Amino acid sequence: MRINMSKDNSIPSDTEACYETVASQEEIYLEVTEEELRAILTSDDQSPSRATAEYWQSKIEELELDWR
């Protein structure tokens, strides 16, 4: 779809609504994923998922170091 930027540099409202919907779904997905990961990382369970939690904890630490 072509965006007419000649008059007021605006995006058609239906496109904006679509972007808002996608952003909302993305935010919900990220919140749920964060909650799940937090539950795994804070679990005292020594089951096989513990190795997964340790893996994700190391990945989080790597990302935090990259942000600095």
C-alpha positions, 0 to 999 in steps of 0.5 A: 500500500502506498503512503501519501506523504505529500500533504501532511506526512501522515499515515492512513489511520487504518494502517496506524490501527494495524500497527497499534494492534500488532504492537499490543499483541507483541507487548502481551507476548513479551509480558507473558514470556517474561513471566514464564522465564522469571518463574523458571529462573526463580524456581528451586526445582532441580528437574531437567528444566533447571538446566534450561533456567541456567542457560537462560540466566547466562543468556540474560547476563550476556545481554546485560553486558552487551547493553553496557 
